[in-house]
């Protein structure tokens, strides 16, 4: 089971060793990974850090999604 609070989009890049990812719900949240699994791992912990950043700066924090999705795009 993938334990994410927000939906995630993982995109292939021209370089087969890198994938980009972002959350359409968490504005400003992006990252890169060396595999789909790496993106999922980095996204899980990165989302927590991003939420902390938003709270620290008194910015709006979106509610967790009831059914977050992971979309992988070529």
C-alpha positions in Angstrom: 0.0 0.0 0.0 1.2 3.5 -0.9 0.7 5.8 2.1 0.3 9.3 0.7 -2.1 12.0 1.9 -2.3 13.7 -1.5 -2.4 12.7 -5.1 0.9 12.4 -6.9 1.9 12.6 -10.6 5.1 10.9 -11.7 6.4 11.8 -15.1 9.1 10.2 -17.2 11.9 12.5 -18.5 14.1 12.3 -21.6 16.8 10.8 -19.4 15.8 7.3 -18.5 17.5 7.6 -15.1 15.2 10.4 -13.8 11.6 10.9 -13.2 9.9 14.1 -12.1 7.0 14.3 -9.7 4.5 16.8 -8.2 1.2 16.9 -6.4 -1.6 18.8 -8.1 -3.1 19.4 -4.6 0.1 20.8 -2.9 1.0 23.9 -4.8 4.8 24.2 -5.1 5.6 20.6 -4.2 7.8 19.0 -6.8 10.8 16.6 -6.9 12.9 14.2 -8.9 13.8 10.5 -8.4 15.8 7.8 -10.0 12.9 5.4 -10.3 9.2 5.3 -9.7 9.8 3.7 -6.3 12.3 6.4 -5.4 9.8 9.1 -6.4 7.1 7.5 -4.1 9.6 7.3 -1.2 10.8 10.9 -1.7 7.2 12.2 -2.2 6.0 10.6 1.0 8.6 12.3 3.2 8.8 15.4 1.0 5.0 16.0 1.4 5.5 16.0 5.2 8.3 18.5 5.0 6.3 20.7 2.6 3.3 20.7 5.0 5.6 21.8 7.8 6.9 24.6 5.6 3.3 25.8 4.8 2.4 25.7 8.5 5.6 27.5 9.5 4.7 30.4 7.2 1.0 30.4 8.1 0.1 29.5 4.5 -3.1 27.5 3.7 -2.7 23.7 4.1 -5.1 21.6 2.0 -7.0 18.9 3.7 -5.7 15.4 3.0 -7.5 13.7 0.1 -9.9 10.8 0.9 -8.7 8.8 -2.0 -5.3 10.1 -3.3 -4.2 8.7 -6.6 -0.8 8.1 -8.1 -0.6 8.7 -11.9 2.4 7.7 -13.9 2.8 9.6 -17.2 5.2 8.9 -20.0 
